[in-house]
Amino acid sequence: MRIDLPQDVDLDENHYELHCIYLHPYYLRQGIGTKAIMSAFDTVRELEKGF
């Protein structure tokens, strides 16, 4: 999983993009992808605390 500042020129530093997330097919339909997305949200919240 990779989270970074947006590549779109019309967005500012108050936005982030999830560039990639990969999940092995064996782990599909088990809620792991949802947990990964929630982890990405938590990471962004932590990054915002630094500003």
C-alpha positions, 0 to 999 in steps of 0.5 A, a space after each residue: 500500500 502506498 499513500 502520497 500527496 496527490 498528483 493532480 495539480 488542482 489538489 492541494 496538500 490537504 488531499 492524499 491519494 492511495 496509489 496502490 493496494 495489492 491483495 493476494 487472491 487467497 485473501 479475497 472476501 475475508 475483509 482484509 482489503 477493507 482493513 487495509 483501506 481503513 489502515 490507509 485512512 488511519 495513516 492519513 489521519 496521523 500524517 495530518 497531525 504533523 501539520 
